[in-house]
Amino acid sequence: MTSPDMLRYTRIPLANGSGSIPAVGFGTLIPDLLATRQATQTALEVGFRHLDCAERYRNEGAVGDAMRAAFDAGITRREDVFVTTKLWNTNHRPERVRAAFDASLRRLQIDYLDCYLIHTPFAFRPGDEQDPRDERGQVIYDSGVTLIETWQALERLVDDGQCRSIGLSDITLEKLREIVASARIKPAVVQVESHPYLPEWELVDFCREHGIVLQAFAALGHNMDPRVVDDPVITAIAGRVGKTPAQVALAWAIQRGTAFLTTSTRLGHIQENFDVSTLPQDALQEIRNGITTNVRFNAVVETGVPGFIPRAT
């Protein structure tokens, strides 16, 4: 009798925070509030134990409702779910950070956060308008605050005890080096776009060196062209191991030492994205050596404005 494959239950210890982060994560960037609640509750029922949220998504309340329903139903417990949310660009000024953090906790209906990320390294004009623009439609940035000042405000959240770890999202290696060099509390997690078409090996190596967990969003390329799941290397491996191309790409993410996020509102896809199994070592080498396509789908690292780049099919 073979032992069950435990890859989907992989947890990565946080060298710069408390506890460990589940490698398999569910992203909650879902525009409709009812769909958010239903998909999040389904993800918890399927087995996901990491939820990735954000102030910017405007649906933390729906995620909180789903968690509360799952806890009340005995599906899981708060202490078994790793909850991440993010500080939006308009709240980078240190005096705004604590209020933004507290508001996220209230919406999520929890009393501590497992990880708080700076959503992007770009500060926008402070205020209630999430996407401030001038008369020409250009983003209004805030030159009155530096990234390290915002980071220091997050460090104080850790000091206060309601935030167990902190990190950064949508950051370049250059900017990450600056934070690591000057931070009192080092980043625990860095969340960036990464998939077999954007493996970010240099960033992965830097994170490994400094005890930082790299977490990949758009781990399947966000279903955009060129499609990661249609790559011949991926599909050939999938055929050999009896898994779907998506499951191959997600297993690759875990086995190279990173965490990943996927998002879906469909039960079948949510189940598929959780049901990952260990790939043979030669398959990992095939993906690393055999895939030459290099594509970044999301331009947020250049502007601070989220959005995937449409590409002609």
Long-range contacts (C-beta under 8 A, 24 or more apart in sequence): 5-277, 5-278, 7-251, 7-254, 7-255, 7-276, 7-277, 7-278, 8-47, 8-274, 8-275, 8-276, 8-277, 10-254, 12-213, 12-257, 12-259, 14-165, 14-188, 14-189, 14-213, 15-186, 15-188, 15-211, 15-212, 16-165, 16-185, 16-186, 16-187, 16-188, 16-211, 16-212, 17-115, 17-158, 17-164, 17-165, 17-166, 17-188, 17-189, 18-164, 18-165, 19-82, 19-114, 19-164, 19-165, 21-50, 21-82, 21-114, 21-115, 21-188, 21-189, 21-213, 21-215, 21-259, 22-48, 22-49, 22-50, 22-82, 22-259, 23-253, 23-254, 23-258, 23-259, 23-260, 24-48, 24-49, 24-50, 24-250, 24-254, 24-259, 24-260, 24-273, 24-274, 24-276, 25-50, 25-51, 25-52, 25-82, 25-84, 25-215, 25-259, 25-260, 25-261, 25-262, 26-50, 26-51, 26-52, 26-261, 26-262, 26-263, 26-270, 27-52, 27-217, 27-261, 27-262, 27-263, 28-52, 28-53, 28-54, 28-57, 28-59, 28-63, 28-263, 29-54, 29-57, 29-263, 30-57, 30-59, 30-263, 30-265, 31-59, 33-59, 33-61, 33-62, 34-62, 35-265, 36-62, 36-63, 36-66, 37-62, 37-63, 37-65, 37-66, 37-69, 38-66, 38-265, 39-263, 39-264, 39-265, 39-270, 40-66, 40-67, 41-66, 41-69, 41-70, 42-267, 42-270, 43-270, 43-274, 44-70, 44-75, 44-76, 44-81, 45-70, 45-75, 46-270, 46-271, 46-274, 47-274, 48-270, 48-274, 49-76, 49-80, 49-81, 49-82, 50-81, 50-82, 50-83, 50-84, 50-259, 51-81, 51-82, 51-83, 51-84, 52-84, 52-85, 52-191, 52-215, 52-217, 52-261, 53-83, 53-84, 53-85, 53-86, 53-104, 53-108, 54-85, 54-86, 54-88, 54-119, 55-85, 55-86, 55-87, 55-88, 55-91, 55-100, 55-103, 55-104, 55-119, 56-86, 56-88, 56-119, 56-130, 56-306, 60-85, 60-104, 60-107, 60-108, 61-107, 61-108, 63-107, 63-108, 64-107, 64-108, 64-109, 64-110, 65-109, 67-108, 67-109, 67-110, 68-109, 78-110, 82-114, 82-115, 83-108, 83-110, 83-113, 83-114, 83-115, 84-113, 84-114, 84-115, 84-116, 84-117, 84-189, 84-191, 85-113, 85-116, 85-117, 86-116, 86-117, 86-118, 86-119, 86-169, 87-116, 87-117, 87-118, 87-119, 87-150, 87-154, 88-119, 88-130, 89-119, 89-120, 89-122, 89-123, 89-124, 89-130, 89-304, 90-124, 90-125, 90-126, 90-127, 90-128, 90-129, 90-130, 90-132, 90-142, 91-126, 92-118, 92-123, 92-124, 92-126, 92-142, 92-145, 92-147, 92-149, 92-150, 93-123, 93-126, 93-142, 93-144, 93-145, 93-149, 93-150, 94-145, 94-149, 94-150, 94-152, 94-153, 96-126, 97-150, 97-153, 97-154, 97-156, 97-157, 98-153, 98-156, 98-157, 101-157, 101-162, 101-163, 105-162, 111-162, 112-161, 112-162, 112-163, 112-164, 113-162, 113-163, 113-164, 114-164, 114-165, 115-163, 115-164, 115-165, 115-166, 115-167, 115-188, 115-189, 116-154, 116-157, 116-163, 116-165, 116-166, 116-167, 117-166, 117-167, 117-168, 117-169, 117-189, 117-191, 118-147, 118-150, 118-151, 118-154, 118-167, 118-168, 118-169, 118-171, 119-169, 119-170, 120-169, 120-170, 120-171, 120-300, 120-301, 120-304, 120-306, 121-147, 121-168, 121-170, 121-171, 121-172, 121-175, 121-304, 122-303, 122-304, 123-147, 123-150, 124-304, 131-305, 139-303, 139-304, 139-305, 141-304, 147-175, 147-178, 147-179, 148-178, 148-179, 148-182, 148-183, 151-179, 151-183, 152-184, 154-185, 155-183, 155-184, 155-185, 158-185, 165-189, 167-191, 167-212, 167-213, 169-217, 170-298, 170-300, 170-301, 170-304, 170-306, 171-301, 172-301, 173-202, 173-203, 173-206, 176-203, 176-206, 177-206, 180-210, 180-212, 186-210, 186-211, 186-212, 187-212, 188-212, 188-213, 189-213, 189-214, 189-215, 189-259, 190-214, 190-215, 191-215, 191-216, 191-217, 191-261, 192-216, 192-217, 192-301, 193-217, 193-218, 193-296, 193-297, 193-298, 193-300, 193-301, 194-218, 194-219, 194-253, 194-258, 195-219, 195-220, 195-221, 195-228, 195-249, 195-253, 196-221, 196-228, 196-231, 196-233, 196-234, 196-249, 196-252, 196-287, 196-291, 197-221, 197-226, 197-228, 197-231, 197-291, 197-293, 197-294, 197-295, 198-294, 198-295, 198-296, 198-297, 199-288, 204-256, 204-257, 204-258, 208-257, 213-258, 213-259, 214-257, 214-258, 214-259, 215-258, 215-259, 215-260, 215-261, 216-253, 216-258, 216-259, 216-260, 216-261, 217-260, 217-261, 218-297, 218-298, 218-308, 219-249, 219-250, 219-253, 219-260, 219-261, 219-262, 220-246, 220-249, 220-250, 220-262, 221-295, 221-297, 222-297, 222-298, 222-308, 224-297, 224-308, 224-309, 224-310, 224-311, 225-311, 225-312, 225-313, 226-293, 226-295, 226-311, 231-291, 231-293, 233-286, 233-287, 233-290, 233-291, 234-287, 234-291, 236-286, 237-279, 237-283, 237-286, 237-287, 240-283, 241-277, 241-279, 241-280, 241-283, 243-276, 243-277, 244-272, 246-272, 246-273, 247-272, 247-273, 247-275, 247-276, 247-277, 248-279, 248-283, 248-287, 250-276, 251-276, 251-277, 251-278, 251-279, 252-279, 252-283, 252-284, 252-287, 255-279, 255-284, 256-284
